[in-house]
Amino acid sequence: MAIKREDIEYISRLARINISEELFEILYKDLRRILEYIDILQEVDIQNIPPTTHILEVSNVFREDKPQESLDREKILRFSPQREEGFFKVPRVIE
């Protein structure tokens, strides 16, 4: 897939960016190399490769969910710098 000057000019207009001639040359070279690499990737035979979302086998790593006793509220709140009515008190973040 080739890229033309008009393509870059069109993209820059869509993005509403003015690019200098120097930057244009850099972008042109970079985009051309990217598209050349994509062309190489297009040649890879993937017919016998099954679709996958991850290259390694993934399994659930969560522990089993078992009911258990809750932590003691007073014991936990004792480490809080501020508390109010049995809860942690934190600075307001939403006005």
N, CA, C and O atoms as a Tinker XYZ file with bonds, in Angstrom:
   380  protein
     1  N      0.854000   -1.176000    0.000000    73     2
     2  CA     0.000000    0.000000    0.000000    64     1     3
     3  C      0.898000    1.237000    0.000000    63     2     4     5
     4  O      1.780000    1.370000    0.848000    81     3
     5  N      0.679000    2.107000   -0.919000    73     3     6
     6  CA     1.504000    3.309000   -1.033000    64     5     7
     7  C      0.766000    4.500000   -0.437000    63     6     8     9
     8  O     -0.463000    4.540000   -0.380000    81     7
     9  N      1.550000    5.454000   -0.002000    73     7    10
    10  CA     0.962000    6.684000    0.535000    64     9    11
    11  C      1.425000    7.846000   -0.336000    63    10    12    13
    12  O      2.578000    7.899000   -0.765000    81    11
    13  N      0.517000    8.763000   -0.587000    73    11    14
    14  CA     0.833000    9.916000   -1.437000    64    13    15
    15  C      0.802000   11.193000   -0.608000    63    14    16    17
    16  O      0.260000   11.231000    0.497000    81    15
    17  N      1.380000   12.204000   -1.158000    73    15    18
    18  CA     1.397000   13.513000   -0.506000    64    17    19
    19  C     -0.028000   13.973000   -0.187000    63    18    20    21
    20  O     -0.288000   14.526000    0.882000    81    19
    21  N     -0.939000   13.738000   -1.123000    73    19    22
    22  CA    -2.328000   14.165000   -0.933000    64    21    23
    23  C     -2.962000   13.476000    0.279000    63    22    24    25
    24  O     -3.789000   14.067000    0.973000    81    23
    25  N     -2.566000   12.219000    0.527000    73    23    26
    26  CA    -3.108000   11.490000    1.685000    64    25    27
    27  C     -2.716000   12.185000    2.995000    63    26    28    29
    28  O     -3.548000   12.385000    3.879000    81    27
    29  N     -1.466000   12.538000    3.096000    73    27    30
    30  CA    -0.987000   13.200000    4.322000    64    29    31
    31  C     -1.620000   14.576000    4.460000    63    30    32    33
    32  O     -2.007000   14.976000    5.558000    81    31
    33  N     -1.726000   15.297000    3.362000    73    31    34
    34  CA    -2.374000   16.611000    3.411000    64    33    35
    35  C     -3.837000   16.479000    3.845000    63    34    36    37
    36  O     -4.334000   17.282000    4.634000    81    35
    37  N     -4.513000   15.459000    3.322000    73    35    38
    38  CA    -5.913000   15.223000    3.671000    64    37    39
    39  C     -6.052000   14.896000    5.164000    63    38    40    41
    40  O     -6.923000   15.436000    5.846000    81    39
    41  N     -5.195000   14.016000    5.656000    73    39    42
    42  CA    -5.229000   13.632000    7.075000    64    41    43
    43  C     -4.946000   14.845000    7.959000    63    42    44    45
    44  O     -5.604000   15.034000    8.982000    81    43
    45  N     -3.976000   15.659000    7.574000    73    43    46
    46  CA    -3.650000   16.841000    8.391000    64    45    47
    47  C     -4.807000   17.838000    8.393000    63    46    48    49
    48  O     -5.051000   18.501000    9.400000    81    47
    49  N     -5.521000   17.946000    7.270000    73    47    50
    50  CA    -6.705000   18.818000    7.238000    64    49    51
    51  C     -7.801000   18.275000    8.148000    63    50    52    53
    52  O     -8.436000   19.034000    8.880000    81    51
    53  N     -8.024000   16.962000    8.103000    73    51    54
    54  CA    -9.036000   16.351000    8.967000    64    53    55
    55  C     -8.702000   16.565000   10.446000    63    54    56    57
    56  O     -9.584000   16.830000   11.264000    81    55
    57  N     -7.413000   16.446000   10.770000    73    55    58
    58  CA    -6.972000   16.614000   12.152000    64    57    59
    59  C     -6.797000   18.091000   12.519000    63    58    60    61
    60  O     -6.539000   18.436000   13.672000    81    59
    61  N     -6.943000   18.940000   11.519000    73    59    62
    62  CA    -6.778000   20.390000   11.704000    64    61    63
    63  C     -5.408000   20.750000   12.278000    63    62    64    65
    64  O     -5.277000   21.527000   13.224000    81    63
    65  N     -4.395000   20.144000   11.656000    73    63    66
    66  CA    -3.017000   20.446000   12.051000    64    65    67
    67  C     -2.280000   20.973000   10.826000    63    66    68    69
    68  O     -2.363000   20.412000    9.734000    81    67
    69  N     -1.570000   22.047000   11.037000    73    67    70
    70  CA    -0.692000   22.558000    9.984000    64    69    71
    71  C      0.669000   21.921000   10.172000    63    70    72    73
    72  O      1.239000   21.967000   11.263000    81    71
    73  N      1.190000   21.329000    9.111000    73    71    74
    74  CA     2.509000   20.706000    9.220000    64    73    75
    75  C      3.478000   21.393000    8.266000    63    74    76    77
    76  O      3.145000   21.723000    7.127000    81    75
    77  N      4.678000   21.592000    8.770000    73    75    78
    78  CA     5.720000   22.213000    7.956000    64    77    79
    79  C      6.228000   21.198000    6.940000    63    78    80    81
    80  O      5.945000   20.005000    7.044000    81    79
    81  N      6.970000   21.679000    5.972000    73    79    82
    82  CA     7.536000   20.800000    4.953000    64    81    83
    83  C      8.505000   19.807000    5.589000    63    82    84    85
    84  O      8.575000   18.648000    5.180000    81    83
    85  N      9.245000   20.265000    6.585000    73    83    86
    86  CA    10.201000   19.390000    7.277000    64    85    87
    87  C      9.462000   18.261000    8.000000    63    86    88    89
    88  O      9.854000   17.097000    7.906000    81    87
    89  N      8.405000   18.606000    8.712000    73    87    90
    90  CA     7.611000   17.603000    9.412000    64    89    91
    91  C      6.908000   16.691000    8.407000    63    90    92    93
    92  O      6.760000   15.492000    8.644000    81    91
    93  N      6.482000   17.259000    7.298000    73    91    94
    94  CA     5.841000   16.456000    6.263000    64    93    95
    95  C      6.764000   15.331000    5.800000    63    94    96    97
    96  O      6.339000   14.184000    5.667000    81    95
    97  N      8.021000   15.666000    5.558000    73    95    98
    98  CA     8.981000   14.659000    5.088000    64    97    99
    99  C      9.169000   13.559000    6.126000    63    98   100   101
   100  O      9.252000   12.381000    5.777000    81    99
   101  N      9.237000   13.938000    7.393000    73    99   102
   102  CA     9.391000   12.945000    8.463000    64   101   103
   103  C      8.163000   12.038000    8.519000    63   102   104   105
   104  O      8.286000   10.816000    8.591000    81   103
   105  N      6.973000   12.653000    8.486000    73   103   106
   106  CA     5.734000   11.875000    8.522000    64   105   107
   107  C      5.624000   10.953000    7.316000    63   106   108   109
   108  O      5.213000    9.799000    7.437000    81   107
   109  N      5.990000   11.466000    6.172000    73   107   110
   110  CA     5.919000   10.669000    4.948000    64   109   111
   111  C      6.792000    9.423000    5.059000    63   110   112   113
   112  O      6.352000    8.317000    4.744000    81   111
   113  N      8.025000    9.608000    5.506000    73   111   114
   114  CA     8.939000    8.471000    5.640000    64   113   115
   115  C      8.419000    7.472000    6.674000    63   114   116   117
   116  O      8.438000    6.265000    6.437000    81   115
   117  N      7.956000    7.976000    7.822000    73   115   118
   118  CA     7.455000    7.091000    8.873000    64   117   119
   119  C      6.222000    6.319000    8.422000    63   118   120   121
   120  O      6.142000    5.107000    8.617000    81   119
   121  N      5.272000    7.006000    7.827000    73   119   122
   122  CA     4.057000    6.345000    7.361000    64   121   123
   123  C      4.354000    5.334000    6.256000    63   122   124   125
   124  O      3.755000    4.259000    6.209000    81   123
   125  N      5.270000    5.683000    5.384000    73   123   126
   126  CA     5.632000    4.758000    4.308000    64   125   127
   127  C      6.230000    3.476000    4.894000    63   126   128   129
   128  O      5.900000    2.376000    4.449000    81   127
   129  N      7.115000    3.618000    5.900000    73   127   130
   130  CA     7.722000    2.441000    6.527000    64   129   131
   131  C      6.672000    1.596000    7.251000    63   130   132   133
   132  O      6.726000    0.367000    7.201000    81   131
   133  N      5.726000    2.240000    7.918000    73   131   134
   134  CA     4.663000    1.511000    8.614000    64   133   135
   135  C      3.830000    0.716000    7.614000    63   134   136   137
   136  O      3.540000   -0.461000    7.829000    81   135
   137  N      3.451000    1.369000    6.526000    73   135   138
   138  CA     2.629000    0.690000    5.523000    64   137   139
   139  C      3.388000   -0.433000    4.818000    63   138   140   141
   140  O      2.794000   -1.449000    4.455000    81   139
   141  N      4.687000   -0.258000    4.625000    73   139   142
   142  CA     5.498000   -1.326000    4.041000    64   141   143
   143  C      5.524000   -2.531000    4.977000    63   142   144   145
   144  O      5.465000   -3.676000    4.529000    81   143
   145  N      5.613000   -2.267000    6.267000    73   143   146
   146  CA     5.627000   -3.354000    7.237000    64   145   147
   147  C      4.277000   -4.078000    7.254000    63   146   148   149
   148  O      4.228000   -5.303000    7.361000    81   147
   149  N      3.199000   -3.328000    7.149000    73   147   150
   150  CA     1.868000   -3.938000    7.090000    64   149   151
   151  C      1.759000   -4.826000    5.856000    63   150   152   153
   152  O      1.167000   -5.904000    5.921000    81   151
   153  N      2.320000   -4.390000    4.739000    73   151   154
   154  CA     2.316000   -5.217000    3.527000    64   153   155
   155  C      3.049000   -6.533000    3.760000    63   154   156   157
   156  O      2.613000   -7.582000    3.284000    81   155
   157  N      4.159000   -6.481000    4.491000    73   155   158
   158  CA     4.904000   -7.704000    4.816000    64   157   159
   159  C      4.044000   -8.624000    5.676000    63   158   160   161
   160  O      4.004000   -9.833000    5.448000    81   159
   161  N      3.362000   -8.057000    6.653000    73   159   162
   162  CA     2.501000   -8.860000    7.527000    64   161   163
   163  C      1.349000   -9.497000    6.757000    63   162   164   165
   164  O      0.895000  -10.590000    7.098000    81   163
   165  N      0.881000   -8.811000    5.722000    73   163   166
   166  CA    -0.221000   -9.342000    4.914000    64   165   167
   167  C      0.181000  -10.630000    4.196000    63   166   168   169
   168  O     -0.681000  -11.433000    3.836000    81   167
   169  N      1.482000  -10.833000    3.985000    73   167   170
   170  CA     1.964000  -12.009000    3.268000    64   169   171
   171  C      2.047000  -13.249000    4.155000    63   170   172   173
   172  O      2.216000  -14.356000    3.644000    81   171
   173  N      1.932000  -13.088000    5.456000    73   171   174
   174  CA     2.043000  -14.218000    6.380000    64   173   175
   175  C      0.818000  -15.118000    6.231000    63   174   176   177
   176  O     -0.322000  -14.654000    6.229000    81   175
   177  N      1.090000  -16.430000    6.107000    73   175   178
   178  CA     0.001000  -17.406000    5.969000    64   177   179
   179  C     -0.576000  -17.703000    7.356000    63   178   180   181
   180  O      0.112000  -18.249000    8.218000    81   179
   181  N     -1.831000  -17.343000    7.559000    73   179   182
   182  CA    -2.474000  -17.556000    8.855000    64   181   183
   183  C     -3.669000  -18.499000    8.739000    63   182   184   185
   184  O     -4.513000  -18.545000    9.634000    81   183
   185  N     -3.744000  -19.243000    7.648000    73   183   186
   186  CA    -4.876000  -20.135000    7.409000    64   185   187
   187  C     -5.068000  -21.159000    8.521000    63   186   188   189
   188  O     -6.201000  -21.413000    8.931000    81   187
   189  N     -3.994000  -21.748000    9.014000    73   187   190
   190  CA    -4.094000  -22.822000    9.999000    64   189   191
   191  C     -3.879000  -22.346000   11.432000    63   190   192   193
   192  O     -3.592000  -23.149000   12.319000    81   191
   193  N     -4.013000  -21.073000   11.654000    73   191   194
   194  CA    -3.850000  -20.522000   13.001000    64   193   195
   195  C     -5.227000  -20.177000   13.552000    63   194   196   197
   196  O     -5.925000  -19.329000   12.998000    81   195
   197  N     -5.618000  -20.833000   14.641000    73   195   198
   198  CA    -6.947000  -20.558000   15.192000    64   197   199
   199  C     -7.010000  -19.170000   15.817000    63   198   200   201
   200  O     -6.004000  -18.661000   16.311000    81   199
   201  N     -8.181000  -18.563000   15.797000    73   199   202
   202  CA    -8.337000  -17.255000   16.451000    64   201   203
   203  C     -8.037000  -17.380000   17.942000    63   202   204   205
   204  O     -8.377000  -18.384000   18.568000    81   203
   205  N     -7.417000  -16.387000   18.489000    73   203   206
   206  CA    -7.072000  -16.419000   19.902000    64   205   207
   207  C     -7.080000  -15.016000   20.469000    63   206   208   209
   208  O     -6.882000  -14.039000   19.747000    81   207
   209  N     -7.308000  -14.925000   21.756000    73   207   210
   210  CA    -7.258000  -13.613000   22.415000    64   209   211
   211  C     -5.981000  -13.456000   23.207000    63   210   212   213
   212  O     -5.650000  -12.355000   23.645000    81   211
   213  N     -5.255000  -14.559000   23.395000    73   211   214
   214  CA    -4.031000  -14.516000   24.197000    64   213   215
   215  C     -3.116000  -15.629000   23.720000    63   214   216   217
   216  O     -3.588000  -16.711000   23.370000    81   215
   217  N     -1.823000  -15.381000   23.701000    73   215   218
   218  CA    -0.903000  -16.398000   23.186000    64   217   219
   219  C     -0.661000  -17.531000   24.179000    63   218   220   221
   220  O     -0.239000  -18.620000   23.787000    81   219
   221  N     -0.925000  -17.281000   25.463000    73   219   222
   222  CA    -0.743000  -18.301000   26.485000    64   221   223
   223  C     -2.096000  -18.755000   27.011000    63   222   224   225
   224  O     -3.071000  -18.004000   26.987000    81   223
   225  N     -2.141000  -19.987000   27.485000    73   223   226
   226  CA    -3.372000  -20.492000   28.093000    64   225   227
   227  C     -3.653000  -19.685000   29.358000    63   226   228   229
   228  O     -2.779000  -19.533000   30.211000    81   227
   229  N     -4.854000  -19.179000   29.471000    73   227   230
   230  CA    -5.220000  -18.356000   30.625000    64   229   231
   231  C     -6.296000  -19.086000   31.404000    63   230   232   233
   232  O     -7.241000  -19.631000   30.835000    81   231
   233  N     -6.133000  -19.086000   32.714000    73   231   234
   234  CA    -7.161000  -19.692000   33.549000    64   233   235
   235  C     -7.517000  -18.728000   34.669000    63   234   236   237
   236  O     -6.781000  -17.781000   34.946000    81   235
   237  N     -8.634000  -18.973000   35.299000    73   235   238
   238  CA    -9.098000  -18.118000   36.376000    64   237   239
   239  C     -8.141000  -18.233000   37.560000    63   238   240   241
   240  O     -7.879000  -19.336000   38.038000    81   239
   241  N     -7.626000  -17.121000   38.027000    73   239   242
   242  CA    -6.669000  -17.133000   39.132000    64   241   243
   243  C     -7.289000  -16.630000   40.430000    63   242   244   245
   244  O     -6.581000  -16.406000   41.413000    81   243
   245  N     -8.607000  -16.451000   40.438000    73   243   246
   246  CA    -9.269000  -15.977000   41.645000    64   245   247
   247  C     -9.440000  -17.122000   42.641000    63   246   248   249
   248  O     -9.574000  -18.284000   42.258000    81   247
   249  N     -9.434000  -16.773000   43.903000    73   247   250
   250  CA    -9.674000  -17.779000   44.933000    64   249   251
   251  C    -11.154000  -18.124000   44.943000    63   250   252   253
   252  O    -11.985000  -17.382000   44.420000    81   251
   253  N    -11.462000  -19.246000   45.539000    73   251   254
   254  CA   -12.851000  -19.643000   45.669000    64   253   255
   255  C    -13.545000  -18.661000   46.607000    63   254   256   257
   256  O    -12.988000  -18.264000   47.630000    81   255
   257  N    -14.739000  -18.283000   46.254000    73   255   258
   258  CA   -15.489000  -17.314000   47.045000    64   257   259
   259  C    -16.222000  -18.052000   48.160000    63   258   260   261
   260  O    -17.227000  -18.720000   47.918000    81   259
   261  N    -15.703000  -17.923000   49.399000    73   259   262
   262  CA   -16.312000  -18.599000   50.540000    64   261   263
   263  C    -16.734000  -17.554000   51.567000    63   262   264   265
   264  O    -15.996000  -16.603000   51.827000    81   263
   265  N    -17.902000  -17.723000   52.143000    73   263   266
   266  CA   -18.301000  -16.802000   53.203000    64   265   267
   267  C    -17.346000  -16.923000   54.389000    63   266   268   269
   268  O    -16.914000  -18.020000   54.745000    81   267
   269  N    -17.029000  -15.790000   54.989000    73   267   270
   270  CA   -16.158000  -15.805000   56.166000    64   269   271
   271  C    -16.468000  -14.605000   57.037000    63   270   272   273
   272  O    -17.211000  -13.710000   56.633000    81   271
   273  N    -15.909000  -14.586000   58.212000    73   271   274
   274  CA   -16.140000  -13.495000   59.149000    64   273   275
   275  C    -15.557000  -12.193000   58.589000    63   274   276   277
   276  O    -14.502000  -12.188000   57.954000    81   275
   277  N    -16.258000  -11.108000   58.837000    73   275   278
   278  CA   -15.758000   -9.796000   58.427000    64   277   279
   279  C    -14.657000   -9.353000   59.387000    63   278   280   281
   280  O    -14.540000   -9.857000   60.504000    81   279
   281  N    -13.852000   -8.393000   58.918000    73   279   282
   282  CA   -12.830000   -7.823000   59.787000    64   281   283
   283  C    -13.499000   -6.990000   60.873000    63   282   284   285
   284  O    -14.580000   -6.439000   60.667000    81   283
   285  N    -12.855000   -6.903000   62.019000    73   283   286
   286  CA   -13.383000   -6.121000   63.119000    64   285   287
   287  C    -13.281000   -4.629000   62.792000    63   286   288   289
   288  O    -12.186000   -4.110000   62.579000    81   287
   289  N    -14.413000   -3.952000   62.753000    73   287   290
   290  CA   -14.473000   -2.545000   62.352000    64   289   291
   291  C    -13.596000   -1.662000   63.246000    63   290   292   293
   292  O    -12.821000   -0.851000   62.739000    81   291
   293  N    -13.707000   -1.807000   64.532000    73   291   294
   294  CA   -12.931000   -0.963000   65.449000    64   293   295
   295  C    -11.438000   -1.196000   65.305000    63   294   296   297
   296  O    -10.641000   -0.263000   65.400000    81   295
   297  N    -11.071000   -2.430000   65.079000    73   295   298
   298  CA    -9.648000   -2.768000   64.912000    64   297   299
   299  C     -9.088000   -2.078000   63.661000    63   298   300   301
   300  O     -7.974000   -1.556000   63.687000    81   299
   301  N     -9.848000   -2.075000   62.586000    73   299   302
   302  CA    -9.413000   -1.457000   61.333000    64   301   303
   303  C     -9.432000    0.063000   61.449000    63   302   304   305
   304  O     -8.486000    0.727000   61.025000    81   303
   305  N    -10.494000    0.618000   62.016000    73   303   306
   306  CA   -10.610000    2.076000   62.125000    64   305   307
   307  C     -9.555000    2.684000   63.037000    63   306   308   309
   308  O     -9.272000    3.879000   62.945000    81   307
   309  N     -8.989000    1.900000   63.887000    73   307   310
   310  CA    -7.974000    2.421000   64.809000    64   309   311
   311  C     -6.753000    2.946000   64.037000    63   310   312   313
   312  O     -6.027000    3.793000   64.559000    81   311
   313  N     -6.509000    2.465000   62.806000    73   311   314
   314  CA    -5.371000    2.912000   62.002000    64   313   315
   315  C     -5.702000    4.133000   61.144000    63   314   316   317
   316  O     -4.823000    4.681000   60.478000    81   315
   317  N     -6.946000    4.554000   61.158000    73   315   318
   318  CA    -7.373000    5.668000   60.334000    64   317   319
   319  C     -6.995000    6.995000   60.986000    63   318   320   321
   320  O     -7.223000    7.173000   62.182000    81   319
   321  N     -6.419000    7.933000   60.225000    73   319   322
   322  CA    -6.090000    9.238000   60.805000    64   321   323
   323  C     -7.355000   10.014000   61.195000    63   322   324   325
   324  O     -7.337000   10.795000   62.147000    81   323
   325  N     -8.447000    9.797000   60.461000    73   323   326
   326  CA    -9.713000   10.459000   60.787000    64   325   327
   327  C    -10.849000    9.471000   60.589000    63   326   328   329
   328  O    -10.839000    8.670000   59.655000    81   327
   329  N    -11.829000    9.539000   61.482000    73   327   330
   330  CA   -13.010000    8.699000   61.329000    64   329   331
   331  C    -14.213000    9.445000   61.867000    63   330   332   333
   332  O    -14.100000   10.348000   62.697000    81   331
   333  N    -15.364000    9.041000   61.371000    73   331   334
   334  CA   -16.591000    9.711000   61.777000    64   333   335
   335  C    -17.733000    8.699000   61.746000    63   334   336   337
   336  O    -17.970000    8.056000   60.723000    81   335
   337  N    -18.422000    8.561000   62.838000    73   335   338
   338  CA   -19.581000    7.683000   62.974000    64   337   339
   339  C    -19.307000    6.253000   62.489000    63   338   340   341
   340  O    -20.139000    5.644000   61.817000    81   339
   341  N    -18.133000    5.735000   62.839000    73   339   342
   342  CA   -17.811000    4.359000   62.496000    64   341   343
   343  C    -17.310000    4.142000   61.080000    63   342   344   345
   344  O    -17.254000    3.001000   60.620000    81   343
   345  N    -16.944000    5.214000   60.370000    73   343   346
   346  CA   -16.448000    5.109000   58.994000    64   345   347
   347  C    -15.145000    5.878000   58.854000    63   346   348   349
   348  O    -14.836000    6.749000   59.668000    81   347
   349  N    -14.369000    5.545000   57.797000    73   347   350
   350  CA   -13.191000    6.344000   57.469000    64   349   351
   351  C    -13.662000    7.709000   57.007000    63   350   352   353
   352  O    -14.647000    7.812000   56.277000    81   351
   353  N    -12.968000    8.760000   57.426000    73   351   354
   354  CA   -13.292000   10.099000   56.944000    64   353   355
   355  C    -12.188000   10.515000   55.981000    63   354   356   357
   356  O    -11.008000   10.501000   56.330000    81   355
   357  N    -12.581000   10.882000   54.774000    73   355   358
   358  CA   -11.605000   11.268000   53.752000    64   357   359
   359  C    -11.981000   12.637000   53.197000    63   358   360   361
   360  O    -13.132000   13.054000   53.318000    81   359
   361  N    -11.028000   13.342000   52.589000    73   359   362
   362  CA   -11.354000   14.652000   51.993000    64   361   363
   363  C    -12.377000   14.507000   50.890000    63   362   364   365
   364  O    -12.395000   13.506000   50.175000    81   363
   365  N    -13.213000   15.492000   50.755000    73   363   366
   366  CA   -14.237000   15.509000   49.698000    64   365   367
   367  C    -13.550000   15.667000   48.342000    63   366   368   369
   368  O    -12.692000   16.535000   48.181000    81   367
   369  N    -13.921000   14.837000   47.368000    73   367   370
   370  CA   -13.330000   14.921000   46.033000    64   369   371
   371  C    -14.331000   15.371000   44.998000    63   370   372   373
   372  O    -13.943000   15.773000   43.901000    81   371
   373  N    -15.610000   15.315000   45.318000    73   371   374
   374  CA   -16.643000   15.758000   44.394000    64   373   375
   375  C    -17.372000   16.920000   45.052000    63   374   376   377
   376  O    -17.814000   16.830000   46.197000    81   375
   377  N    -17.488000   18.002000   44.313000    73   375   378
   378  CA   -18.159000   19.181000   44.887000    64   377   379
   379  C    -19.648000   19.078000   44.802000    63   378   380
   380  O    -20.355000   19.986000   45.239000    81   379
